[in-house]
Structure formats: C-alpha cells, structure tokens
Amino acid sequence: MSFGFVDEHRHIWPVRTICAVLEVSASGYYAWRRRPESRRSLENRDLLKDIRSAHAESGGCYGAPRIHAVLRAAGRCAGRHRIARLMRLAGLRGLAAIPRGVRTTDSRHDYPIAPNRLRRNFTASAPNQVWLADLTYIRTGEGWLFLAALIDMHTRKVVGWSMRETLHASIALEALEMAIKRQRPAPGLIQHSDRGIQYAADEYRQALAAAKITPSMSRKGNCLDNAPMESFFHTLKVERVHHRAYATRDEARRDLFAYIEGFYNSRRLHSAIGYRSPADMERMTA
C-alpha cells in the first residue's frame, strides 16, 4: 500500500522524499515496481478510483462510512476499514467542523411558551408527524445572512426554509409556510422548536393553529431538546458553509439553495435513516 502511494505521487515529489516520509526504503519501492502487480493491488487501485469518484460526487463531504454506503448501494463489495485505509493513504477525508459563535435564540419575551411534547423522542413512523424548526447564521462579505429551516423526523428532509438579512419573526413564518404548502400535513403534526421569539410570536402561533399543527418547545437553554435540528445545521456548515467565502448574501443564498435542494434533500446519505437520502425515504413511504 505504501509503495502504491509512492508510485501514484512520484510525479509530484521525489521518490526518496516520499519514501523517507512513509519510512519505507527507496530500493524496496524500485524492487516492488519491477515485480508484477498483485491481484490485491490491482483491486485496490480500481477500488480507489470508485472511492475518488464517490468522494468528488459528494463535494468532498463524505468520509469512509458514507463512501462505504455509496459503493455498497452501487453493488461494490468492499469493507469499511479497507475503504478508510485507502482514503487515508490517498489523503481523502470528510470535511471537518469549525466552532460556532453567534447566538440566534432570544427567549427574553412575554409570548406563551408551549410545553415540551417531544421530550427528546425524535422518532416518527411516517412523514409529517414530527417537524423540528430552528435558525442559524451565515457569514458573508455584506454581513450576516440568517437561515430558518424545518426538517421532517421520518425522512430527514428539509421541508421548509427561508433566508433573510435579519432575525425578524417573518423568517421563521416563511419557512413554515413553505413547509405547509409543500407537504400538506394532516392535522396532528407536532412542530418542535426552541423558545425563540420567532417561534413564540402571535403570527407564528396563529399559522400553526390554522394548519392544525401542535407546537412544542425545548426547555430553556437546552439545545439537546432539539438535537437533530442542531445536527442538520452542523452538517450544513461542516459540509458547505465553512468551506466557502461568500462575497455577497445573494451568492450565499444560491449556494445554500443548491446544497439543500440539490444535494441534502435529494442525494445526501443519512446514517439515522439507514444511509438513505430524504428523497429515497419519501419515495418508500409514498
């Protein structure tokens, strides 16, 4: 495997330099080159091509577990540890997180607070039984762009979203209206959020009541009560936002739309739903 890495990169760096870094002998490498390539080595070379393709198709987001799921779905038989080893040697990895730093929840208001009906039970046996809602922020060269989103707990689909320059209550309402229009939920759906003013405001509560949606809210200052929503925003930032430099808010809007609708909802594999995409889950339950 080490000699294979040397051979793949010998046009970039001197062979002796690569061998020194990998702590293998250059003479051993040249002896290896003179031998016929083993069947295992040929298989690894072929497998690495598929790994690179799947990694590139994900925009560089996927690590070994999701690459393994992609290849398995395509009928490719290869163990996760083997894939992880090949990715490590090829310098391929999933994207890493960057710490957050802006507060988006303001619960200092006098609006009614709904009880915590979920109590961290984030399961749903069908679409449109439980939605989670929250807000986050995106840095651009023009200032902050705020994103409100709702996800369905059965499919993990982003059912509604909205982007604005401010955290006015209308941003959450627009995301809710999109979700209702898009999904047409039956009465009885539970929508869970934090205690932020955007979700407690009169207009928002009236919109929930009109759609016969039951509100639920986290306990004060307890982000784990809305953990899957926090996880979605973490994924969004790790896989896209933290690896972009948006000059304008419009540029950010276009890129976030492409990520949410063009990748996350339609193609991204989710471990919580058996490494399926939200679109696949929705088709399975249609």
Number of C-alpha atoms within 10 A of each C-alpha: 13 14 21 19 16 23 16 12 14 15 9 9 10 11 18 17 13 21 20 11 8 13 11 15 15 17 11 11 18 13 11 14 13 8 8 7 11 9 9 10 12 12 10 18 16 11 19 16 11 16 23 16 14 19 22 13 13 20 15 17 20 22 18 23 17 22 25 24 20 21 18 14 12 9 9 13 11 14 13 16 12 14 21 19 14 20 20 12 14 16 9 19 15 19 18 13 13 12 8 9 7 9 9 13 17 12 17 9 12 9 15 13 20 19 13 16 15 17 14 13 10 17 12 14 11 15 20 24 19 24 30 25 26 26 25 20 22 20 18 17 13 12 13 18 21 21 23 23 26 27 24 27 23 22 27 26 22 22 26 24 24 21 25 17 15 13 22 12 17 19 22 27 23 18 22 26 18 17 22 19 11 11 13 11 16 12 14 14 18 19 23 27 26 28 25 22 22 25 31 23 19 13 14 20 19 13 15 20 13 10 16 15 22 17 22 23 24 23 18 11 11 11 14 14 22 23 13 20 25 18 12 18 18 18 17 16 22 18 21 17 20 16 13 13 12 18 13 15 21 13 13 21 19 10 16 19 15 12 20 18 14 13 17 23 21 16 18 22 24 16 12 12 15 10 17 21 22 23 17 18 18 16 10 9 11 8
